[in-house]
Amino acid sequence: MTAPAPAPVAVCGLTGRMAGVVRQAVLDAPDLALSARLSLRPPAPDPAEANPPAPVVHRLADLPDPHPVVVDFTAEEATAELLDQARTVPCALVIGTSGLGERHQRLLAEVGRSRAVVVAANYSLALLAVTRFVEDLAAQSDDSWNAGVGDLHFAGKRDRPSGTARHLAAAWQGARGPGAPAPDITSFRLGDALSEHRVVAAGSGEHVEVLHRMADRRAFLPGVLRAIRYAATAGPGVRGLADVVREPVPVRR
């Protein structure tokens, strides 16, 4: 039986740190193929790049493969433009851009009606376990309990609070039930700290803390690669990382 051809993947961004990590992971994966790098803002040529790993395109419609998975970990403005162009280009999407707002959510819902879209504030598989713990604690604790979220990132991170911090606060609030107050979020943007989120919860006579710290962007890769493989063959719909983990990866033929 012949193995299926590698799934074509286009990665947004030419200089972003996460874009570089994802590109290398795709190049290293035998079942994936880096078909293009997408930059919606044409940059100046880089004379130092003698042997680029894949061609650079500046419009989604110019991607060389007809049905690629496009991976985006850029910025809110670029993601909005990507989603706008995706209305007419039949590509699957894996979105990890932080700070997405209501406009992005509307675009995601519209694009997701015709293709697979995976979107998550954080692609750490370990954070899924942290989220489940937070939800369980919130659901099981009595009315004396409340919680707060600490959010620490490097000084240059633009969104404040982070998408992950808002995700954890929403997990607590949602599990508490209708009308529950949202936990306070305290954000710090300091030095070169990569990512740290701490949920602190307390009730009568008890205090619980759970900490999730990322020291290397490569720790996101198992979740990102799982999302790419899923999106390559999944049907239409907007899904989170938890949905991807719950559902089996569709078989490529």
Secondary structure, 3 states (H helix, E strand, C coil): CCCCCCEEEEEECCCCHHHHHHHHHHHHCCCEEEEEEECCCCCCCCCCCCCCCCCEECCHHHCCCCCCEEEECCCHHHHHHHHHHHCCCCCEEEECCCCCCHHHHHHHHHHHCCCEEEECCCCCHHHHHHHHHHHHHHHHCCCCCEEEEEEEECCCCCCCCCHHHHHHHHHHHHHHCCCCCCCEEEEEECCCCCEEEEEEEEECCEEEEEEEEECCHHHHHHHHHHHHHHHCCCCCEEECHHHHHHCCCCCCC
